[in-house]
Amino acid sequence: VFSLIMFDIDRFKIINDTYGHSTGDEVLKALINIVQKDLRKSDMISRIGGEEFTILLPDSKLKEAVHTAERARQAIEKYHFKDIGNITVSFGVTTYQEGDKVDDILKRADTALYLAKNGGRNRTETV
């Protein structure tokens, strides 16, 4: 059993447009440091494009993955980013289901992330 978290920064384009891409890059670096502090050694975080990331959580059921996502979301929400202040992040979480192909689990995580964005951002949703 494993779970997958997909997340991205809410309204990241505004950060880049307002403060510049170098500040945006610093936000991405700080964000990863915040998230990694709470991950296990077996968990793997990766950037899949722009401000979108995934976390693969081996040996984690959905409940554990949601807990991990929520801890990260709350830590990011409280963090004061240099030059810009506070930001929020939306999370989509799913878990492996028997017979899943890679695209299946990625699509479910993306659907959950989409639900979080449409539900008001700065939240964690599951599919």
SENUKE-811733 format. One record per residue: residue number from 1; chain; x, y, z of N, C-alpha, C, O in turn. Coordinates in pm, 1 decimal. Last residue first. Example, Ala and Ser with C-alpha at 12.3 -4.5 7.8 and 13.67 -1.06 7.14 Angstrom:
NODE   num   chaine       n_xx       n_yy       n_zz      ca_xx      ca_yy      ca_zz       c_xx       c_yy       c_zz       o_xx       o_yy       o_zz
NODE     2        A     1285.0     -225.0      708.0     1367.0     -106.0      714.0     1290.0        3.0      787.0     1340.9      113.8      803.9
NODE     1        A     1319.0     -569.0      780.0     1230.0     -450.0      780.0     1320.0     -330.0      780.0     1423.6     -331.9      846.5
This chain:
NODE   num   chaine       n_xx       n_yy       n_zz      ca_xx      ca_yy      ca_zz       c_xx       c_yy       c_zz       o_xx       o_yy       o_zz
NODE   127        A     -955.2     1163.1     -309.0    -1034.4     1089.5     -408.6     -990.4      945.5     -400.4    -1041.5      861.0     -474.0
NODE   126        A     -952.9     1447.1      -87.2     -916.1     1310.5     -124.7    -1007.4     1258.7     -233.2    -1121.2     1303.3     -248.1
NODE   125        A     -800.0     1764.4       -1.8     -912.8     1683.2      -46.8     -861.6     1544.3      -86.5     -743.3     1526.2     -115.4
NODE   124        A     -713.7     2034.9      198.3     -675.1     1901.2      153.8     -801.3     1824.3      116.9     -897.3     1819.5      193.8
NODE   123        A     -657.7     2388.5      136.1     -728.6     2273.9      194.4     -674.8     2144.5      137.3     -599.6     2144.6       39.9
NODE   122        A     -626.3     2629.7       -7.7     -573.3     2613.8      128.9     -647.2     2502.0      203.3     -692.3     2518.9      316.6
NODE   121        A     -941.6     2663.8     -196.3     -795.4     2664.2     -178.2     -757.7     2649.1      -30.7     -842.6     2654.6       58.2
NODE   120        A    -1209.2     2626.6     -246.7    -1168.8     2747.6     -176.1    -1019.8     2760.0     -151.1     -975.7     2857.5      -90.4
NODE   119        A    -1271.4     2415.3     -403.9    -1338.2     2423.4     -274.7    -1296.2     2543.2     -191.7    -1342.3     2559.9      -78.8
NODE   118        A    -1103.4     2421.3     -618.7    -1240.3     2468.0     -639.4    -1318.1     2482.2     -509.2    -1418.8     2552.7     -504.1
NODE   117        A     -875.5     2310.9     -492.1     -871.6     2445.1     -552.5    -1012.4     2501.8     -565.7    -1037.7     2616.4     -528.4
NODE   116        A     -973.7     2058.9     -419.7     -923.1     2150.3     -317.0     -920.3     2293.3     -369.4     -958.6     2386.4     -298.5
NODE   115        A    -1032.3     1952.0     -671.6    -1139.6     1971.1     -574.1    -1098.4     2069.8     -464.4    -1178.0     2153.5     -421.9
NODE   114        A     -771.2     1939.0     -772.7     -868.9     2024.4     -839.0     -987.0     2052.9     -744.8    -1035.9     2165.7     -739.3
NODE   113        A     -672.7     1738.2     -603.8     -614.2     1872.7     -599.1     -710.3     1974.3     -660.8     -728.3     2083.5     -606.9
NODE   112        A     -829.0     1524.5     -694.1     -842.3     1569.8     -554.6     -785.9     1711.2     -538.9     -844.2     1794.3     -469.2
NODE   111        A     -728.3     1505.8     -955.0     -871.0     1534.2     -933.6     -893.8     1586.5     -792.0     -969.3     1681.7     -772.2
NODE   110        A     -465.4     1433.8     -896.0     -491.5     1560.2     -964.2     -637.8     1601.2     -947.7     -667.3     1719.2     -928.5
NODE   109        A     -510.2     1182.3     -785.6     -447.0     1286.2     -703.4     -473.2     1423.9     -763.6     -500.0     1519.6     -691.0
NODE   108        A     -621.3     1053.9    -1011.5     -700.8     1070.5     -889.5     -642.7     1179.8     -799.5     -717.0     1260.6     -743.7
NODE   107        A     -401.1     1064.6    -1188.1     -526.7     1131.4    -1224.0     -613.8     1153.5    -1100.2     -673.8     1259.9    -1085.3
NODE   106        A     -215.7      905.1    -1052.2     -186.4     1046.1    -1078.8     -313.9     1123.8    -1110.4     -331.5     1236.5    -1063.9
NODE   105        A     -346.0      659.8    -1060.2     -325.0      723.8     -930.3     -290.7      872.5     -947.7     -332.0      955.6     -866.9
NODE   104        A     -351.5      616.2    -1341.1     -473.3      611.6    -1259.4     -455.1      688.5    -1128.6     -538.2      771.4    -1091.7
NODE   103        A      -86.6      618.8    -1431.2     -177.4      726.0    -1472.2     -304.5      730.7    -1387.6     -359.3      838.5    -1364.9
NODE   102        A        7.2      377.0    -1320.5       61.4      505.3    -1275.4      -34.8      619.7    -1309.0      -60.9      706.4    -1225.6
NODE   101        A     -276.5      165.9    -1252.6     -159.2      199.5    -1332.5     -112.6      337.7    -1284.0     -186.5      406.8    -1213.9
NODE   100        A     -426.7      -45.5    -1010.0     -393.2       88.4    -1058.9     -271.1       87.4    -1148.5     -174.1       16.2    -1122.6
NODE    99        A     -476.3     -290.0     -894.1     -486.2     -280.3    -1038.7     -454.1     -143.8    -1096.2     -453.8     -126.7    -1218.1
NODE    98        A     -595.1     -162.5     -592.2     -556.5     -283.1     -666.2     -580.5     -264.7     -816.5     -690.1     -228.8     -859.6
NODE    97        A     -492.7      167.7     -538.8     -601.3       70.7     -542.1     -558.9      -44.6     -631.6     -494.4      -24.6     -734.5
NODE    96        A     -314.4      397.7     -339.8     -311.6      292.4     -441.0     -431.7      200.8     -425.6     -468.0      161.3     -314.8
NODE    95        A     -479.9      705.1     -258.2     -400.8      587.7     -222.2     -412.5      483.4     -332.6     -509.2      482.2     -408.8
NODE    94        A     -454.8     1065.6     -255.9     -518.6      939.7     -292.3     -428.2      825.5     -248.5     -314.3      847.1     -207.0
NODE    93        A     -503.5     1414.5     -226.6     -447.3     1291.3     -172.0     -527.8     1170.7     -220.9     -650.7     1173.4     -226.3
NODE    92        A     -407.0     1744.9     -285.9     -493.2     1635.6     -327.9     -427.5     1504.6     -286.9     -308.2     1485.5     -310.0
NODE    91        A     -387.5     2070.6     -146.0     -339.5     1933.4     -151.5     -448.4     1838.5     -200.6     -565.0     1849.6     -162.8
NODE    90        A     -269.6     2407.0     -176.4     -379.1     2310.8     -183.5     -323.4     2171.4     -207.3     -224.8     2154.5     -279.1
NODE    89        A     -135.2     2666.8       23.9     -112.2     2556.3      -68.3     -233.2     2463.2      -61.8     -291.8     2443.2       44.6
NODE    88        A      -58.9     3015.2       74.8     -133.0     2892.9      103.3     -108.0     2791.8       -7.7      -65.6     2826.7     -117.9
NODE    87        A      164.1     3245.7      240.7      103.5     3186.6      121.9       21.0     3066.3      166.6       30.0     3021.9      281.0
NODE    86        A      276.6     3551.3      392.4      216.2     3418.3      398.0      159.0     3375.5      263.4      112.5     3457.3      184.0
NODE    85        A      548.4     3741.5      271.5      458.7     3708.2      382.3      405.5     3566.8      373.3      481.2     3472.8      349.1
NODE    84        A      736.8     3833.2       88.9      596.8     3824.1       47.8      499.4     3790.5      160.0      378.8     3809.7      144.2
NODE    83        A      998.3     3860.3      202.2      950.0     3957.5      104.1      800.9     3949.3       72.9      742.4     4050.2       33.5
NODE    82        A     1001.9     3529.0      312.0     1076.3     3653.4      295.2     1018.7     3734.1      178.8      994.1     3680.6       70.7
NODE    81        A      711.4     3394.9      456.3      808.3     3390.6      346.8      870.6     3528.1      327.8      801.4     3629.9      327.6
NODE    80        A      624.2     3260.1      746.5      637.0     3393.7      687.3      749.0     3390.5      583.2      866.9     3384.2      618.1
NODE    79        A      400.1     2989.3      796.9      536.2     3035.4      767.6      533.8     3174.6      702.8      451.5     3202.2      615.5
NODE    78        A      142.4     2896.7      815.7      195.1     2974.5      928.0      330.5     3039.7      898.8      370.8     3133.6      967.4
NODE    77        A      108.4     2748.3      583.2       17.5     2860.4      609.2       72.2     2952.9      718.2       50.6     3074.0      713.4
NODE    76        A      295.8     2545.7      623.2      316.3     2644.0      516.4      231.9     2768.2      543.0      279.5     2880.6      526.8
NODE    75        A      175.0     2404.7      833.2      309.4     2461.3      851.7      336.6     2569.4      747.3      394.3     2673.3      779.4
NODE    74        A      -65.6     2322.5      711.0      -68.7     2413.3      825.8       66.7     2479.5      850.0       72.6     2597.8      883.7
NODE    73        A       33.3     2150.8      510.5      -50.1     2266.7      476.4      -50.5     2369.5      589.1      -37.2     2489.4      564.6
NODE    72        A      164.6     1954.2      663.3      240.6     2039.9      571.3      161.8     2166.8      538.4      217.1     2276.7      538.5
NODE    71        A      -54.0     1842.8      797.1       57.5     1900.3      874.7      138.0     1995.1      787.4      175.7     2103.7      831.4
NODE    70        A     -202.1     1754.3      574.0     -255.8     1859.0      661.3     -146.6     1923.5      746.8     -146.7     2045.0      766.4
NODE    69        A      -36.0     1552.5      470.7      -69.8     1670.0      389.8     -118.6     1785.1      477.6      -80.0     1900.2      456.9
NODE    68        A      -37.8     1371.0      687.3       88.1     1430.2      640.1       61.7     1558.0      561.0      128.5     1659.3      581.4
NODE    67        A     -312.4     1306.5      691.2     -250.3     1367.0      809.2     -118.5     1436.0      770.2      -91.2     1547.2      815.5
NODE    66        A     -333.7     1183.0      443.6     -409.7     1305.6      469.4     -349.5     1380.0      588.6     -337.4     1502.5      586.3
NODE    65        A     -173.1      959.7      494.2     -133.3     1056.1      391.1     -206.2     1189.4      409.1     -146.9     1295.9      391.8
NODE    64        A     -322.4      825.0      687.3     -187.5      873.0      720.0     -142.1      979.2      621.5      -79.5     1077.8      660.6
NODE    63        A     -553.5      764.7      535.5     -563.0      845.5      657.7     -427.1      905.1      695.7     -418.5     1022.4      732.1
NODE    62        A     -452.4      595.5      329.2     -508.2      727.4      300.1     -511.2      818.0      422.8     -475.2      935.4      414.3
NODE    61        A     -141.5      442.4      435.2     -282.3      438.8      397.1     -332.2      582.3      381.1     -262.5      677.8      415.4
NODE    60        A      182.9      371.9      337.4       92.1      469.4      399.3      -48.2      451.7      345.0      -69.8      446.6      223.9
NODE    59        A      405.5      252.5      212.7      349.3      196.2      335.9      261.0      295.1      411.4      264.1      301.1      534.3
NODE    58        A      537.9      555.5       71.4      530.5      409.1       79.4      472.4      365.4      213.7      488.8      433.4      315.0
NODE    57        A      429.0      827.7      -64.9      439.3      779.9       72.5      425.0      628.7       74.9      313.2      577.4       80.0
NODE    56        A      535.6     1083.1     -269.1      504.4      940.4     -266.3      531.2      890.5     -125.5      640.9      907.6      -72.2
NODE    55        A      422.4     1391.2     -352.0      492.4     1319.2     -245.3      442.9     1175.4     -251.0      323.2     1149.3     -239.2
NODE    54        A      463.0     1638.1     -607.5      403.0     1516.6     -555.3      488.6     1464.8     -440.2      608.7     1490.5     -432.1
NODE    53        A      386.3     1977.5     -712.2      472.4     1875.4     -654.7      392.2     1750.8     -620.6      270.0     1755.9     -606.4
NODE    52        A      396.1     2279.9     -894.0      323.1     2157.7     -859.9      420.5     2046.3     -821.0      522.1     2024.0     -886.9
NODE    51        A      481.5     2509.9    -1008.4      469.6     2508.5     -862.3      394.4     2386.0     -813.6      335.8     2387.1     -705.4
NODE    50        A      633.7     2362.2    -1277.7      594.0     2490.4    -1219.9      597.8     2487.5    -1069.5      702.8     2465.7    -1009.2
NODE    49        A      632.0     2011.7    -1214.7      622.1     2123.4    -1307.0      577.6     2249.5    -1236.1      494.2     2245.0    -1145.7
NODE    48        A      681.7     1829.3    -1026.1      633.3     1777.7    -1153.9      611.5     1889.0    -1255.9      576.3     1862.3    -1370.8
NODE    47        A      918.4     1753.4     -788.4      853.2     1863.8     -859.1      809.6     1811.0     -994.0      890.0     1754.7    -1068.3
NODE    46        A      879.5     1522.1     -520.7      932.0     1558.7     -651.7      850.9     1674.2     -709.4      731.8     1689.5     -682.4
NODE    45        A      964.6     1327.8     -236.9      900.0     1446.9     -291.2      962.4     1478.8     -426.5     1083.2     1464.4     -444.9
NODE    44        A      912.3     1029.7      -74.2      984.3     1094.4     -184.5      904.0     1210.7     -239.1      789.9     1194.4     -282.1
NODE    43        A      977.7      858.4      232.0      889.1      940.5      150.1      970.5     1014.8       44.8     1083.1     1057.4       70.5
NODE    42        A     1167.6      742.6      393.2     1118.4      664.1      279.9     1026.4      744.0      186.6     1000.4      701.2       74.2
NODE    41        A     1207.4      924.0      596.8     1317.7      899.9      502.8     1270.6      825.4      379.4     1327.3      842.8      271.6
NODE    40        A      907.6     1124.4      625.0      993.0     1012.6      664.9     1103.5      995.3      561.2     1093.1     1046.9      449.9
NODE    39        A      861.0     1480.6      663.3      851.3     1354.6      588.7      943.9     1249.1      647.6     1044.5     1280.5      711.2
NODE    38        A      889.2     1726.6      774.6      793.1     1637.6      837.8      779.3     1503.0      766.3      695.8     1420.7      804.0
NODE    37        A     1070.5     1865.2      620.3     1096.8     1851.0      763.6     1008.3     1746.0      829.3     1047.6     1683.7      927.9
NODE    36        A      964.0     1896.5      365.3     1056.9     1785.3      391.1     1082.2     1762.4      538.9     1112.6     1650.1      579.0
NODE    35        A      814.1     2135.4      385.0      746.1     2006.7      366.2      836.9     1890.1      404.6      792.2     1795.3      469.1
NODE    34        A     1017.8     2327.8      414.0      911.7     2315.6      513.9      847.6     2177.0      505.5      829.4     2110.0      607.1
NODE    33        A     1165.9     2290.0      177.2     1229.9     2270.5      308.1     1126.3     2251.4      418.4     1144.9     2167.8      506.8
NODE    32        A      972.9     2363.0      -11.2     1021.9     2225.1       -7.5     1089.1     2195.8      126.5     1070.7     2087.9      182.7
NODE    31        A      950.7     2639.4       50.6      835.9     2549.5       60.5      881.0     2403.8       72.8      831.6     2330.4      158.4
NODE    30        A     1201.4     2737.1      -19.2     1158.6     2740.3      121.8     1042.6     2643.5      145.0     1037.7     2574.3      246.8
NODE    29        A     1189.7     2696.0     -298.9     1294.2     2632.5     -217.1     1252.4     2626.4      -70.2     1266.4     2522.8       -5.2
NODE    28        A      969.3     2859.4     -369.9      967.7     2715.5     -397.6     1069.9     2641.8     -311.3     1039.4     2536.0     -256.3
NODE    27        A     1067.1     3110.5     -293.0      947.4     3056.4     -228.6      941.7     2904.8     -248.5      912.7     2830.6     -154.7
NODE    26        A     1274.2     3138.2     -474.5     1306.3     3129.8     -332.2     1188.1     3073.7     -252.8     1206.8     2998.5     -157.1
NODE    25        A     1125.4     3158.6     -711.8     1216.8     3045.4     -693.0     1252.8     3027.4     -545.8     1261.1     2914.5     -497.3
NODE    24        A      998.4     3404.7     -663.8      919.2     3282.6     -679.1     1003.6     3158.3     -657.3      959.6     3063.4     -592.3
NODE    23        A     1220.8     3569.1     -674.4     1149.9     3555.0     -547.4     1062.9     3430.1     -550.7     1054.4     3357.6     -451.6
NODE    22        A     1274.4     3535.0     -946.0     1376.9     3495.4     -847.9     1314.9     3481.1     -709.0     1352.0     3391.1     -633.7
NODE    21        A     1045.6     3636.2    -1072.9     1070.5     3492.0    -1074.4     1178.0     3448.9     -974.5     1172.8     3336.9     -923.5
NODE    20        A      858.0     3889.3     -892.7      961.4     3841.7     -984.9      988.6     3693.3     -968.8      958.6     3633.3     -865.6
NODE    19        A      642.2     3988.8     -755.5      773.5     3995.3     -690.5      888.3     3948.5     -779.3     1004.7     3966.7     -743.6
NODE    18        A      418.8     3970.3     -931.3      434.5     4083.3     -839.4      578.2     4099.6     -790.5      629.9     4211.2     -784.8
NODE    17        A      447.0     3734.9    -1079.1      417.9     3860.8    -1148.1      444.1     3982.4    -1061.0      487.0     4086.5    -1110.8
NODE    16        A      491.7     3541.5     -876.4      591.2     3565.4     -981.3      570.4     3700.9    -1048.2      666.9     3773.8    -1071.3
NODE    15        A      247.5     3573.5     -733.0      378.0     3590.2     -666.2      484.4     3622.0     -770.3      559.4     3718.4     -755.0
NODE    14        A       60.5     3508.7     -929.8       59.8     3643.7     -872.3      192.0     3673.0     -801.9      243.2     3784.6     -810.1
NODE    13        A      115.8     3240.7     -967.5      141.2     3333.8    -1077.4      146.1     3477.8    -1026.0      226.1     3558.6    -1073.2
NODE    12        A       15.8     3114.9     -739.6      160.9     3134.2     -753.0      195.2     3234.0     -863.0      295.1     3305.1     -851.9
NODE    11        A     -236.5     3053.8     -623.2     -211.3     3184.0     -687.5      -61.7     3215.9     -702.5      -18.8     3329.2     -680.9
NODE    10        A     -116.9     2809.7     -407.4     -233.0     2886.3     -449.6     -188.8     3022.1     -504.5     -113.4     3095.2     -440.1
NODE     9        A      104.1     2561.1     -506.0       88.5     2688.8     -437.2      -32.6     2761.2     -494.9      -48.0     2772.0     -616.6
NODE     8        A        3.8     2213.7     -492.5       63.7     2331.4     -555.2       26.4     2457.2     -478.7      -67.6     2459.9     -399.2
NODE     7        A       34.4     1855.6     -471.2        4.3     1988.1     -416.7       65.1     2097.5     -501.6      163.7     2077.2     -572.4
NODE     6        A      -52.1     1523.8     -411.7      -18.7     1622.0     -514.2      -55.2     1758.4     -456.7     -163.1     1775.2     -399.9
NODE     5        A       42.0     1223.4     -267.4       -5.6     1358.7     -242.2       38.6     1445.0     -359.8      154.1     1439.1     -402.0
NODE     4        A      -31.4      884.2     -249.4       28.7      991.8     -327.4      -39.9     1122.4     -291.5     -162.6     1131.1     -286.0
NODE     3        A       51.2      578.4      -79.0      -35.6      691.5     -108.4       43.2      796.5     -183.9      166.3      798.0     -183.0
NODE     2        A       51.8      219.1      -84.0      118.9      348.1      -81.3       16.8      456.1     -114.4      -89.5      428.8     -170.3
NODE     1        A       84.1     -118.5        0.0        0.0        0.0        0.0       88.4      124.5        0.0      186.2      133.4       74.2
